[in-house]
Amino acid sequence: MWRRCLLMLAGVLLLCALPAVAAAHTELVRADPADGAVLAESPGLAQLWFSGDIAASRSTARLVNDRGTTVPGTQLVRGSGDPRAIAVELPSLADGSYGLLWEAVSARDGHTTSGTVTFSIGHSGTVLPTATSGGSGGLVQRWIWLLALAGVVGPLALVVFVLRAPSDPTALAARRRLLIASLVSAVVAMGLHHSGLRLFTLAALCVLVGLVLAGRVVSVVLLVPLGVLMWLEALGSHAAALPSGRLFALVADAVHAFAGLLWLGAVPALLVLFWRGPRGELVKSCRGPFSILAAGSVLLVVVSGLYGAGVEVATPRSLVAAPYGRLLLLKTGLLAAMGVLGLLNAWRLRRRSVPRKTIAVEGAVGALLLVAVAALVGQAPVVSTPSDVAPEVTRSGFVADLVVTVSATPNQPGVNWLTVLADSTRRPAPAPLDGVDLRIGDQTVVLQQLTTTRYFATYRAGSAGAVPMVAVLRRADRDYAVPIDWQVSSPAVRPAPGRSLAPYVDGAALLLLELGVVVCAWWLVRGRGGSR
């Protein structure tokens, strides 16, 4: 079974090593005025350039002020001569902040993209942050959340991949302890998220763990809610705000989260596994599968981490010059320390002894590593993005048949332009929406309807960090509340000058992938030769 799993892993690694080819929809690549620009006087014309040809007759753009009111006198310029551009004539504008709401339809596949380009006249539309992102309380909460997730993923990984079908009473008791430990960790995690899809997924996971404990379902089904949790973690990461290559970065981030939490959670789970003293047969049966599981998770952590570093850190100098880069180096150092301790523990396990002290030390280093990870979430990455396309963060939620997507631009302290897409998944919809509001903290923001499914408003965020947001959809005299996980980013960090970091780390990641494939192939050939 393990040889088959390794063969499948080798195939996945080979696929990952191939160049990623994604269906590229039409995206905004440049704007004039630039997104976030501060102008001395009113421009007479605004222009948007896209990555592909657009259907001019179906693409639109309109100008609104910082109150969300449409500015009269704007007019689309038809027949500009550039199939990839939208031009808008502007009236004489007073000092203030403005947003150009655009919607582009691809001439190639008919796919619609939309967004907002913001600029100010006479003054900056942003304010300086008055607090750090989330403060120490937010850091501690994120750290406890990551500890709880590691406590869920690690023990369940041992149940699924190491104690697959135990028969003797000692192994059955160890398996039961691991399931109970993961259940307790899931309950702790549920206490940190009182609503939303994460809470629903954790509740489903608890039910499945209970069914596995009762012997009603096989343990492999636990991988489904774990995969959903990791995808939700990726959607809340820096990868979700990338201007391009977002899907591949999200997949790499989900893999990184799963492999990292598996390794960090499986180490202390060994103490739970051998809680009542090591048994020779139990150690002998677990050491091989655990070594393979740990080695595979470490390989995926390193490879996906290298790729993520190339995406989120622009230059090698930024690793030292920016806080995000320094935290990344600290995380790498702690990861290397865990690797050394892991090799020592693997050597001791091969001698059929359980090194409880060094396992506990490795677990403590892993807890410190999660502090660095929690701090990284609150720091702005040093991404090399075009200066005229501001970052945008998109979050989604659902209730009943309604799906809500909220996009915030530039998602920094100061004025943010919020675009909300709300629609029913049923065709035809049971009833049209009567309106959409956003409850942000103790403030209710009334949205203006642009189309049947698109709404708009502005909101001034005072500081970086988590902001409680609930989208309220009104339909047929009933309100539907959808919690939105919104995190205001710190002000963007400009990358230090120098060569791009991505080619170096991507090359190292590809080399490690190929090395992993070679090792897997060697192991398979060796096992087949030994069986003959």
Secondary structure as UniProt FT lines:
FT   HELIX           2..17
FT   STRAND          28..32
FT   TURN            35..36
FT   STRAND          37..39
FT   STRAND          45..50
FT   TURN            56..58
FT   STRAND          60..65
FT   TURN            66..67
FT   TURN            72..73
FT   STRAND          75..76
FT   TURN            83..84
FT   STRAND          85..89
FT   STRAND          96..106
FT   TURN            107..109
FT   STRAND          112..121
FT   HELIX           135..157
FT   HELIX           158..162
FT   HELIX           169..192
FT   HELIX           197..213
FT   TURN            214..215
FT   HELIX           219..222
FT   HELIX           223..235
FT   HELIX           238..241
FT   HELIX           246..273
FT   TURN            274..276
FT   HELIX           280..312
FT   TURN            316..317
FT   HELIX           318..321
FT   HELIX           323..350
FT   TURN            351..352
FT   HELIX           356..377
FT   TURN            387..388
FT   STRAND          393..399
FT   TURN            400..401
FT   STRAND          402..409
FT   STRAND          414..424
FT   STRAND          435..440
FT   TURN            441..442
FT   STRAND          443..446
FT   STRAND          448..449
FT   STRAND          454..461
FT   STRAND          465..475
FT   TURN            476..477
FT   STRAND          478..488
FT   HELIX           502..531
//
